[in-house]
Amino acid sequence: MKQTLTTLLLLCTIGFMSAGLISCKKDSNKNSTIKEYDQQQIQNYITANGLTGMKRDLSGGDTTGMYYQILRPGKGKVLDYSDAVSFVYTIKTLDGQYTVVDTVLNHAYNYVGHLAPSGLILAIKNILVNDGTQARILIPSRLAYGAAGSGTGSTRLPGNESLDYYINMINTTVLDVPNSNLQPIYDDMVIQNYMKTNGLTGYTKTASGLYYKIAQVGTGTVPVTSSSVVGLQYTGKLFNGTVFDQYNAVDTTATAVNYQNMILGWQEGLKLVTKGAKLSLIIPSALAFGKTPASSGYSFSTQTPPANSCLAYDFNIEYVTN
């Protein structure tokens, strides 16, 4: 009886070990299959779109499956996971069914190691390498958002989708000046492009980078100071035309805004006018909400301006009190 029990235990042990080996083999086959699937999809995409400049990522022993093209080499510092980076980006799946192309909204400012997906982190660390690089990266699905995908509803990115990812690093090396904070220079380029695209003329640029245009001179005599409360009607827009904030009363009532609660661009611009003026401001990101999205202390009618956003405002100044 004892020998029979021992034999049974041995057979069970062999059975469990075999099952484990079969399970491991299945997992191995599964991993191999998704790698092969991604590889085939990316190669087909490269061929179909005539992407002759793409190179295969050979970092880490040719294991990532990513392809890339450097559009502009960066001249900034070599980036590590703990470095904060600022960039604009566009994303689309290889089948073209999912696209994110609005670079006004697609600004990112974060630490390299906190970015998503994991393929983007690897691409910045091993392919882009230097701050200021502009590149196109083809990220396989297993390094994108995997089988689960990302998002919900109409904005959902499906699972098992490889990505065509364009990234333009802008925080410190935009104009081939290494190791400098050139966000203000980048902002000014964006503002000038915005004015040209929309036919905006008659603006004056201040030393801080603010652009202003007084469309109607005020009739009041009370200047705006650091202790003022200003009655305003206004509209605020992102550069893609989205109205993110407004107060346009149907009667003569204006909203009262304390000077101390204004963003820096408002403070500087409103000091140039008095009651009765009509004023337009184009505000660089440093005079708006800077490197982070607008804080929860502000109330917006549609959406929160993303990080590093330049903003356009039109004002009617109804009153100024000190």
Contacts in CASP RR format, 6 or more apart in sequence:
PFRMAT RR
TARGET T0000
AUTHOR 0000-0000-0000
METHOD contacts of the structure
MODEL  1
MKQTLTTLLLLCTIGFMSAGLISCKKDSNKNSTIKEYDQQQIQNYITANG
LTGMKRDLSGGDTTGMYYQILRPGKGKVLDYSDAVSFVYTIKTLDGQYTV
VDTVLNHAYNYVGHLAPSGLILAIKNILVNDGTQARILIPSRLAYGAAGS
GTGSTRLPGNESLDYYINMINTTVLDVPNSNLQPIYDDMVIQNYMKTNGL
TGYTKTASGLYYKIAQVGTGTVPVTSSSVVGLQYTGKLFNGTVFDQYNAV
DTTATAVNYQNMILGWQEGLKLVTKGAKLSLIIPSALAFGKTPASSGYSF
STQTPPANSCLAYDFNIEYVTN
34 141 0 8 1.000
34 142 0 8 1.000
34 160 0 8 1.000
35 65 0 8 1.000
35 140 0 8 1.000
35 142 0 8 1.000
37 141 0 8 1.000
37 160 0 8 1.000
38 65 0 8 1.000
38 140 0 8 1.000
38 141 0 8 1.000
38 142 0 8 1.000
38 162 0 8 1.000
39 65 0 8 1.000
39 140 0 8 1.000
41 94 0 8 1.000
41 141 0 8 1.000
41 162 0 8 1.000
42 65 0 8 1.000
42 67 0 8 1.000
42 94 0 8 1.000
42 138 0 8 1.000
42 140 0 8 1.000
42 162 0 8 1.000
45 51 0 8 1.000
45 94 0 8 1.000
45 138 0 8 1.000
45 162 0 8 1.000
45 164 0 8 1.000
46 54 0 8 1.000
46 67 0 8 1.000
46 138 0 8 1.000
51 69 0 8 1.000
53 69 0 8 1.000
54 67 0 8 1.000
54 68 0 8 1.000
54 69 0 8 1.000
54 136 0 8 1.000
54 138 0 8 1.000
55 67 0 8 1.000
55 68 0 8 1.000
55 69 0 8 1.000
56 62 0 8 1.000
56 65 0 8 1.000
56 66 0 8 1.000
56 67 0 8 1.000
57 64 0 8 1.000
57 65 0 8 1.000
57 66 0 8 1.000
57 67 0 8 1.000
57 68 0 8 1.000
57 123 0 8 1.000
57 126 0 8 1.000
57 127 0 8 1.000
59 122 0 8 1.000
59 126 0 8 1.000
59 127 0 8 1.000
60 126 0 8 1.000
64 119 0 8 1.000
64 122 0 8 1.000
64 126 0 8 1.000
64 140 0 8 1.000
64 143 0 8 1.000
65 140 0 8 1.000
65 143 0 8 1.000
66 119 0 8 1.000
66 122 0 8 1.000
66 123 0 8 1.000
66 127 0 8 1.000
66 137 0 8 1.000
66 138 0 8 1.000
66 139 0 8 1.000
66 140 0 8 1.000
66 143 0 8 1.000
67 137 0 8 1.000
67 138 0 8 1.000
68 123 0 8 1.000
68 127 0 8 1.000
68 135 0 8 1.000
68 136 0 8 1.000
68 137 0 8 1.000
68 138 0 8 1.000
69 135 0 8 1.000
69 136 0 8 1.000
70 127 0 8 1.000
70 128 0 8 1.000
70 133 0 8 1.000
70 134 0 8 1.000
70 135 0 8 1.000
71 134 0 8 1.000
71 135 0 8 1.000
71 136 0 8 1.000
72 132 0 8 1.000
72 133 0 8 1.000
72 134 0 8 1.000
72 135 0 8 1.000
73 130 0 8 1.000
73 133 0 8 1.000
74 128 0 8 1.000
74 130 0 8 1.000
74 131 0 8 1.000
74 132 0 8 1.000
74 133 0 8 1.000
74 134 0 8 1.000
74 169 0 8 1.000
74 173 0 8 1.000
75 130 0 8 1.000
75 132 0 8 1.000
75 173 0 8 1.000
75 176 0 8 1.000
75 177 0 8 1.000
75 178 0 8 1.000
76 130 0 8 1.000
76 131 0 8 1.000
76 132 0 8 1.000
76 172 0 8 1.000
76 173 0 8 1.000
76 178 0 8 1.000
76 179 0 8 1.000
77 83 0 8 1.000
77 130 0 8 1.000
77 131 0 8 1.000
77 172 0 8 1.000
77 178 0 8 1.000
77 179 0 8 1.000
78 129 0 8 1.000
78 130 0 8 1.000
79 85 0 8 1.000
79 112 0 8 1.000
79 124 0 8 1.000
79 125 0 8 1.000
79 128 0 8 1.000
79 129 0 8 1.000
79 130 0 8 1.000
79 131 0 8 1.000
80 112 0 8 1.000
80 125 0 8 1.000
81 111 0 8 1.000
81 112 0 8 1.000
81 113 0 8 1.000
81 121 0 8 1.000
81 125 0 8 1.000
82 111 0 8 1.000
82 112 0 8 1.000
82 113 0 8 1.000
83 111 0 8 1.000
83 112 0 8 1.000
83 131 0 8 1.000
84 109 0 8 1.000
84 110 0 8 1.000
84 111 0 8 1.000
84 112 0 8 1.000
84 171 0 8 1.000
85 108 0 8 1.000
85 109 0 8 1.000
85 110 0 8 1.000
85 111 0 8 1.000
85 112 0 8 1.000
85 124 0 8 1.000
85 131 0 8 1.000
85 169 0 8 1.000
85 171 0 8 1.000
86 107 0 8 1.000
86 108 0 8 1.000
86 109 0 8 1.000
86 169 0 8 1.000
86 170 0 8 1.000
86 171 0 8 1.000
86 172 0 8 1.000
86 183 0 8 1.000
86 291 0 8 1.000
86 307 0 8 1.000
86 308 0 8 1.000
87 107 0 8 1.000
87 108 0 8 1.000
87 167 0 8 1.000
87 168 0 8 1.000
87 169 0 8 1.000
87 170 0 8 1.000
87 171 0 8 1.000
88 103 0 8 1.000
88 106 0 8 1.000
88 107 0 8 1.000
88 108 0 8 1.000
88 167 0 8 1.000
88 168 0 8 1.000
88 170 0 8 1.000
89 100 0 8 1.000
89 103 0 8 1.000
89 106 0 8 1.000
89 108 0 8 1.000
89 165 0 8 1.000
89 166 0 8 1.000
89 167 0 8 1.000
89 168 0 8 1.000
90 99 0 8 1.000
90 100 0 8 1.000
90 101 0 8 1.000
90 103 0 8 1.000
90 106 0 8 1.000
90 165 0 8 1.000
90 166 0 8 1.000
91 98 0 8 1.000
91 99 0 8 1.000
91 100 0 8 1.000
91 106 0 8 1.000
91 163 0 8 1.000
91 164 0 8 1.000
91 165 0 8 1.000
91 166 0 8 1.000
92 98 0 8 1.000
92 99 0 8 1.000
92 100 0 8 1.000
92 101 0 8 1.000
92 163 0 8 1.000
92 164 0 8 1.000
93 99 0 8 1.000
93 157 0 8 1.000
93 158 0 8 1.000
93 161 0 8 1.000
93 162 0 8 1.000
93 163 0 8 1.000
93 164 0 8 1.000
94 138 0 8 1.000
94 161 0 8 1.000
94 162 0 8 1.000
94 163 0 8 1.000
94 164 0 8 1.000
95 161 0 8 1.000
97 158 0 8 1.000
98 157 0 8 1.000
98 158 0 8 1.000
98 161 0 8 1.000
100 106 0 8 1.000
102 240 0 8 1.000
103 168 0 8 1.000
104 238 0 8 1.000
104 239 0 8 1.000
104 240 0 8 1.000
104 242 0 8 1.000
104 306 0 8 1.000
104 309 0 8 1.000
105 238 0 8 1.000
105 240 0 8 1.000
105 306 0 8 1.000
106 306 0 8 1.000
107 306 0 8 1.000
107 307 0 8 1.000
107 308 0 8 1.000
107 309 0 8 1.000
108 115 0 8 1.000
108 307 0 8 1.000
109 171 0 8 1.000
109 291 0 8 1.000
109 292 0 8 1.000
109 307 0 8 1.000
109 308 0 8 1.000
112 121 0 8 1.000
112 124 0 8 1.000
112 125 0 8 1.000
113 121 0 8 1.000
115 121 0 8 1.000
115 124 0 8 1.000
117 139 0 8 1.000
117 143 0 8 1.000
117 144 0 8 1.000
117 145 0 8 1.000
117 163 0 8 1.000
118 143 0 8 1.000
119 137 0 8 1.000
119 139 0 8 1.000
119 143 0 8 1.000
119 144 0 8 1.000
120 137 0 8 1.000
120 139 0 8 1.000
120 165 0 8 1.000
120 167 0 8 1.000
122 143 0 8 1.000
123 135 0 8 1.000
123 137 0 8 1.000
123 139 0 8 1.000
123 165 0 8 1.000
123 167 0 8 1.000
124 167 0 8 1.000
127 135 0 8 1.000
127 137 0 8 1.000
128 135 0 8 1.000
128 167 0 8 1.000
128 169 0 8 1.000
130 173 0 8 1.000
131 169 0 8 1.000
131 171 0 8 1.000
131 172 0 8 1.000
131 173 0 8 1.000
132 169 0 8 1.000
132 170 0 8 1.000
132 171 0 8 1.000
132 172 0 8 1.000
132 173 0 8 1.000
132 174 0 8 1.000
133 167 0 8 1.000
133 169 0 8 1.000
134 167 0 8 1.000
134 168 0 8 1.000
134 169 0 8 1.000
135 166 0 8 1.000
135 167 0 8 1.000
136 164 0 8 1.000
136 165 0 8 1.000
136 166 0 8 1.000
136 167 0 8 1.000
137 163 0 8 1.000
137 164 0 8 1.000
137 165 0 8 1.000
137 166 0 8 1.000
137 167 0 8 1.000
138 162 0 8 1.000
138 163 0 8 1.000
138 164 0 8 1.000
138 165 0 8 1.000
139 162 0 8 1.000
139 163 0 8 1.000
139 165 0 8 1.000
140 162 0 8 1.000
141 147 0 8 1.000
141 159 0 8 1.000
141 160 0 8 1.000
141 161 0 8 1.000
141 162 0 8 1.000
141 163 0 8 1.000
144 161 0 8 1.000
144 162 0 8 1.000
144 163 0 8 1.000
145 157 0 8 1.000
145 159 0 8 1.000
145 161 0 8 1.000
146 159 0 8 1.000
146 160 0 8 1.000
147 159 0 8 1.000
147 160 0 8 1.000
148 159 0 8 1.000
149 156 0 8 1.000
149 157 0 8 1.000
149 158 0 8 1.000
149 159 0 8 1.000
149 160 0 8 1.000
149 161 0 8 1.000
150 156 0 8 1.000
150 157 0 8 1.000
151 157 0 8 1.000
170 182 0 8 1.000
170 183 0 8 1.000
170 186 0 8 1.000
170 308 0 8 1.000
171 181 0 8 1.000
171 182 0 8 1.000
171 183 0 8 1.000
172 179 0 8 1.000
172 180 0 8 1.000
172 181 0 8 1.000
172 182 0 8 1.000
172 183 0 8 1.000
173 179 0 8 1.000
173 180 0 8 1.000
173 182 0 8 1.000
174 182 0 8 1.000
174 185 0 8 1.000
174 186 0 8 1.000
174 189 0 8 1.000
175 182 0 8 1.000
175 185 0 8 1.000
183 285 0 8 1.000
183 286 0 8 1.000
183 291 0 8 1.000
183 308 0 8 1.000
184 209 0 8 1.000
184 284 0 8 1.000
184 286 0 8 1.000
187 209 0 8 1.000
187 284 0 8 1.000
187 285 0 8 1.000
187 286 0 8 1.000
187 308 0 8 1.000
187 310 0 8 1.000
188 209 0 8 1.000
188 284 0 8 1.000
190 239 0 8 1.000
190 310 0 8 1.000
191 211 0 8 1.000
191 282 0 8 1.000
191 284 0 8 1.000
191 310 0 8 1.000
194 200 0 8 1.000
194 239 0 8 1.000
194 282 0 8 1.000
194 310 0 8 1.000
194 312 0 8 1.000
195 201 0 8 1.000
195 203 0 8 1.000
195 211 0 8 1.000
195 282 0 8 1.000
200 213 0 8 1.000
200 282 0 8 1.000
202 213 0 8 1.000
203 211 0 8 1.000
203 212 0 8 1.000
203 213 0 8 1.000
203 280 0 8 1.000
203 282 0 8 1.000
204 211 0 8 1.000
204 212 0 8 1.000
204 213 0 8 1.000
205 211 0 8 1.000
206 212 0 8 1.000
206 268 0 8 1.000
208 264 0 8 1.000
208 265 0 8 1.000
208 268 0 8 1.000
208 284 0 8 1.000
208 287 0 8 1.000
209 284 0 8 1.000
209 287 0 8 1.000
210 265 0 8 1.000
210 268 0 8 1.000
210 269 0 8 1.000
210 281 0 8 1.000
210 282 0 8 1.000
210 283 0 8 1.000
210 284 0 8 1.000
210 287 0 8 1.000
211 281 0 8 1.000
211 282 0 8 1.000
211 283 0 8 1.000
212 269 0 8 1.000
212 272 0 8 1.000
212 279 0 8 1.000
212 280 0 8 1.000
212 281 0 8 1.000
212 282 0 8 1.000
213 279 0 8 1.000
213 280 0 8 1.000
214 272 0 8 1.000
214 273 0 8 1.000
214 277 0 8 1.000
214 278 0 8 1.000
214 279 0 8 1.000
215 278 0 8 1.000
215 279 0 8 1.000
215 280 0 8 1.000
216 276 0 8 1.000
216 277 0 8 1.000
216 278 0 8 1.000
217 273 0 8 1.000
217 277 0 8 1.000
218 273 0 8 1.000
218 274 0 8 1.000
218 275 0 8 1.000
218 276 0 8 1.000
218 277 0 8 1.000
218 317 0 8 1.000
219 274 0 8 1.000
219 275 0 8 1.000
219 276 0 8 1.000
220 274 0 8 1.000
220 275 0 8 1.000
220 276 0 8 1.000
220 320 0 8 1.000
221 274 0 8 1.000
222 228 0 8 1.000
222 274 0 8 1.000
222 275 0 8 1.000
222 320 0 8 1.000
222 321 0 8 1.000
222 322 0 8 1.000
223 271 0 8 1.000
223 274 0 8 1.000
223 320 0 8 1.000
224 230 0 8 1.000
224 259 0 8 1.000
224 270 0 8 1.000
224 271 0 8 1.000
224 273 0 8 1.000
224 274 0 8 1.000
224 320 0 8 1.000
225 259 0 8 1.000
225 271 0 8 1.000
225 322 0 8 1.000
226 259 0 8 1.000
226 260 0 8 1.000
226 267 0 8 1.000
227 259 0 8 1.000
227 322 0 8 1.000
228 258 0 8 1.000
228 259 0 8 1.000
228 320 0 8 1.000
228 321 0 8 1.000
228 322 0 8 1.000
229 256 0 8 1.000
229 257 0 8 1.000
229 258 0 8 1.000
229 259 0 8 1.000
229 320 0 8 1.000
229 321 0 8 1.000
229 322 0 8 1.000
230 256 0 8 1.000
230 257 0 8 1.000
230 259 0 8 1.000
230 270 0 8 1.000
230 317 0 8 1.000
230 319 0 8 1.000
230 320 0 8 1.000
231 254 0 8 1.000
231 255 0 8 1.000
231 256 0 8 1.000
231 257 0 8 1.000
231 317 0 8 1.000
231 318 0 8 1.000
231 319 0 8 1.000
231 320 0 8 1.000
232 247 0 8 1.000
232 254 0 8 1.000
232 255 0 8 1.000
232 256 0 8 1.000
232 257 0 8 1.000
232 315 0 8 1.000
232 316 0 8 1.000
232 317 0 8 1.000
232 318 0 8 1.000
233 247 0 8 1.000
233 248 0 8 1.000
233 249 0 8 1.000
233 254 0 8 1.000
233 255 0 8 1.000
233 315 0 8 1.000
233 316 0 8 1.000
233 318 0 8 1.000
234 245 0 8 1.000
234 246 0 8 1.000
234 247 0 8 1.000
234 248 0 8 1.000
234 313 0 8 1.000
234 314 0 8 1.000
234 315 0 8 1.000
234 316 0 8 1.000
235 243 0 8 1.000
235 245 0 8 1.000
235 246 0 8 1.000
235 248 0 8 1.000
235 313 0 8 1.000
235 314 0 8 1.000
236 243 0 8 1.000
236 244 0 8 1.000
236 245 0 8 1.000
236 246 0 8 1.000
236 311 0 8 1.000
236 312 0 8 1.000
236 313 0 8 1.000
236 314 0 8 1.000
237 243 0 8 1.000
237 244 0 8 1.000
237 311 0 8 1.000
237 312 0 8 1.000
237 313 0 8 1.000
238 244 0 8 1.000
238 305 0 8 1.000
238 309 0 8 1.000
238 311 0 8 1.000
238 312 0 8 1.000
239 309 0 8 1.000
239 310 0 8 1.000
239 312 0 8 1.000
242 302 0 8 1.000
242 303 0 8 1.000
243 301 0 8 1.000
243 302 0 8 1.000
244 300 0 8 1.000
244 301 0 8 1.000
244 302 0 8 1.000
244 303 0 8 1.000
244 304 0 8 1.000
244 305 0 8 1.000
245 298 0 8 1.000
245 300 0 8 1.000
245 301 0 8 1.000
245 302 0 8 1.000
246 301 0 8 1.000
247 254 0 8 1.000
247 255 0 8 1.000
249 255 0 8 1.000
252 318 0 8 1.000
254 316 0 8 1.000
254 318 0 8 1.000
254 319 0 8 1.000
257 266 0 8 1.000
259 267 0 8 1.000
259 270 0 8 1.000
262 270 0 8 1.000
263 283 0 8 1.000
263 287 0 8 1.000
263 288 0 8 1.000
263 289 0 8 1.000
264 286 0 8 1.000
264 287 0 8 1.000
264 288 0 8 1.000
265 281 0 8 1.000
265 283 0 8 1.000
265 287 0 8 1.000
265 288 0 8 1.000
266 281 0 8 1.000
266 283 0 8 1.000
266 313 0 8 1.000
268 287 0 8 1.000
269 279 0 8 1.000
269 281 0 8 1.000
270 279 0 8 1.000
270 315 0 8 1.000
270 317 0 8 1.000
272 279 0 8 1.000
273 279 0 8 1.000
273 317 0 8 1.000
274 317 0 8 1.000
274 320 0 8 1.000
275 317 0 8 1.000
275 318 0 8 1.000
275 319 0 8 1.000
275 320 0 8 1.000
276 316 0 8 1.000
276 317 0 8 1.000
276 318 0 8 1.000
277 315 0 8 1.000
277 316 0 8 1.000
277 317 0 8 1.000
278 314 0 8 1.000
278 315 0 8 1.000
278 316 0 8 1.000
278 317 0 8 1.000
279 314 0 8 1.000
279 315 0 8 1.000
279 317 0 8 1.000
280 312 0 8 1.000
280 313 0 8 1.000
280 314 0 8 1.000
280 315 0 8 1.000
281 312 0 8 1.000
281 313 0 8 1.000
281 315 0 8 1.000
282 310 0 8 1.000
282 311 0 8 1.000
282 312 0 8 1.000
282 313 0 8 1.000
283 310 0 8 1.000
283 311 0 8 1.000
283 312 0 8 1.000
283 313 0 8 1.000
284 310 0 8 1.000
285 291 0 8 1.000
285 307 0 8 1.000
285 308 0 8 1.000
285 309 0 8 1.000
285 310 0 8 1.000
288 305 0 8 1.000
288 309 0 8 1.000
288 310 0 8 1.000
288 311 0 8 1.000
289 295 0 8 1.000
289 305 0 8 1.000
289 307 0 8 1.000
289 309 0 8 1.000
290 307 0 8 1.000
290 308 0 8 1.000
290 309 0 8 1.000
291 307 0 8 1.000
291 308 0 8 1.000
292 307 0 8 1.000
293 304 0 8 1.000
293 305 0 8 1.000
293 306 0 8 1.000
293 307 0 8 1.000
294 300 0 8 1.000
294 304 0 8 1.000
294 305 0 8 1.000
298 304 0 8 1.000
305 311 0 8 1.000
END
